[in-house]
Amino acid sequence: MYSKIRGVVLNSIKYSDNKLITNIFTENFGSQAFILNISRSKNAVFRTNIIQPLSILDIEVSYKPNKEFQHIKDCKPFYIYKSVYYDIIKSTIVLFLTEVLYKSIRSENANESLFNFLLNFMIDFDSKAEDYNNYHIYFLLELMKYIGFYPYNNYSEEHCFFDLKEGNFASFPPNHKNYLDPIQSKIMSDALNLGIKHQIVLSHDSKKNLLYNILLYYKFHIIGFKEVKSHKILEDVLA
């Protein structure tokens, strides 16, 4: 029996000349791996140009629990991006977000709230003509809410050391080295407070450190979270 669902592409690996192994975060079944028979032909069921990082798809799938690879009968764009693949800054941000998501979302359980967040974020991001250079930072902070390790923002002059392990601000340096100093802790707190509607004003170096600290926080709270390599490219593009 086939189900019609939506999904967001997280990762694709070429398996052979005409096959892709594609990881898709689906609205109904969480993160799933699919094998797709692809072609560049106009008459092909699956064309390579629709399987792009964070592309949003309408999928007709025969879902079988516990199967390593799912089968897709049909696949079409749900939303066609107008700018994210054609703007150098946006496309680099998308590659970065794709890598983070792929390394963060492992669950095969449905998470409708997370799916709707991804959907709405990407459509909003695509529509932006300016003031989107901080969207990746906002995304990382918001994603923590849906995965389940959002920090407790109790920052104050007294609580000015952000504990990366505990996810809160302490009065004194913890008895381990995984914490932020008062300056970096204030920047983290400000970023948590501002959200997407406000652009946090930081120097390039301060923004670079903030991104590094957020990714370090991810590493402490997601088992097996590996180094994100694309953030170095992102830093160069945003410099």
C-alpha positions, 0 to 999 in steps of 0.5 A: 500500500502506498502513502502520499507524504512530504519529505525534506532531503538530508543527504544523497550518495550516488550508489551507481550510474542510475541509483541514489541512496537518499536520506529524507526526513519525512513528515510521517515516518521520521528519517528514512533511507530510500533507493532512487532510480534516477535519470536525466531524461525528461520522461524519467520518474525521478530526475536528479535536479529535484534531489537537492540539499533540503529540497521539499518533496511530495513522495508516494512511498510503500513504507515498510517498518524496519526495512533498511531502504524504502521504495518510492513510487513517485516523487515531485517537488512540493515547493520549488525554491526561487533563490536558495540554490542560486545565491552563493550565501544562501546555497552555502548556508543550505549546505551547512544546515543540511550537514548539521541536520543529517548528523542530528536527526537519526530517529525513525519516529515521526516528529511533526513539529520538527518537520513543520519547522523545517518546512516553514524555515526553508520557505521563509529563507527562500523568500528573503531578499536581505538580512539573512546572514544570521539565519543559520545561527537562528536555525541551530538555536531553534533546532535544539528546541525540537530535538530536546536540548535547548539551553536554560537561559538564566544568564545574569551578572551573577550567572555568567558562565555557560556550562556546555554540558549542563546547558545553563549559566552558572555562578562560578566556573564548573569543575571541568573545562567545557564552559564559556567565559563571561564574554562568550556567555553573554553573546550566547545569551543574547543570541538565545534572546533575539530570535530570527526577527532581530539581527544580532550585531557581532564582529566576524570573529565574534560570530565565528566563535558563537557558531563554534560554541553552538556546534560544540554544544551540539557535540555534547548533547547528541550522541555520535555527533561528528565534526561539521566540516562545511562551517569553515566554507560558510565562514569564508563566504560570510567573511 
